Amino acid sequence: MSGAKPSPPPADGPRLLSGGNPQIPKGDGDAPVQAYIAAMPGWKSDVGHHLDDLIVRAVPDVVKAVRWNQPMYGVDGQGYFVSFRCFTRYLKVTFFHGARLDPLPPVTFKDPDARALHIHEDDEPDDQQLIAWFEQAASIPGWTP
């Protein structure tokens, strides 16, 4: 994660995969994350910008990257703590060690340590709760691919 140069966004625009998830090449830094967010379809792009802003507010030194066609947020030297990706009817915010957060994010995984939040078009997520989760998640050693 550390020392990587930011990757530029693709010149010809990304293809949307199943569920409307943008296909963005693997890259480090803010540029590929912003390319992903800009390519998110419809209302999801606005939510993506909002989540990105909240994460940066909660964790000012956050490290950003795109891996597996999703933006990843981490702490240098500790790994990634959260990501999000598009599905047909919602945006999934995944906390890699979400089972350690208080209160628990509502969506479970096969991996008992991961938890998530689904954000639908008409939802109004609780920004203060999201910030608290981002702060807590960033303080836990994260996931390293």
Secondary structure, 3 states (H helix, E strand, C coil): CCCCCCCCCCCCCCEECHHHCEECCCEECHHHHHHHHHHCCCHHHHHHHHHHHHHHHHCCCCEEEEECCEEEEEECCCEEEEEEEECCCEEEEEECCHHHCCCCCCEECCCCCCEEEEEECCCCCCHHHHHHHHHHHHCCCCECC
